[in-house]
Amino acid sequence: MAAALDTSLTTLDGETRPLKEWTTTFHLASIVIDPYTNESAWILQTAARILRHFGGAATRVNFIVTAGPAETKQFLGPLAKEFLTYVDPDRVMVRQLGLKSLPAFVFIQGDGSVPASAEGWNASEWKAVATHIAETVQWSAPHIPSAGDPGYFAGSPALG
């Protein structure tokens, strides 16, 4: 799985750059969510906890949200200000990443490759992604699962 480096990513504030520019210095540790589904709402606090854990690591933690800016801000609330957030209303990045279910936890390296990803919520799969990120950037891995995390669920269709 890989994303084309010329794929555009737009921040919540409207800054658009190709993926290769967003990954020039750091890889991306991305949580991809669909604000129109219960499944993405169920994982939101767990996702924020994981992103906070990697906040000081040599990776750019972020949300990729399959909605426009207004819907994204409404869904994320204060998390929209806490984390770098990309909007993907047309699901271009979702397609590039080959995702079938959301939410997803995806590690995108500087060359566009995706050496680790998990779709839906399976704690052991998300833990494997977190461990891969931690090993790559020489950081500790967060505890997954943790108290308050949801039980297993398959996720919703990534393409809506």
Secondary structure, DSSP 8 states (H G I E B T S, - for coil): -B--TT-EEEETTS-EEEHHHHTSSSEEEEEEE-TTSHHHHHHHHHHHHHHHHTTTSSEEEEEEESS-HHHHHHHHTTHHHHSEEEE-TT-HHHHHTT--EESEEEEE-TTSB-SEEEESB-HHHHHHHHHHHHHHHT-----SS-TT----B--EETT-
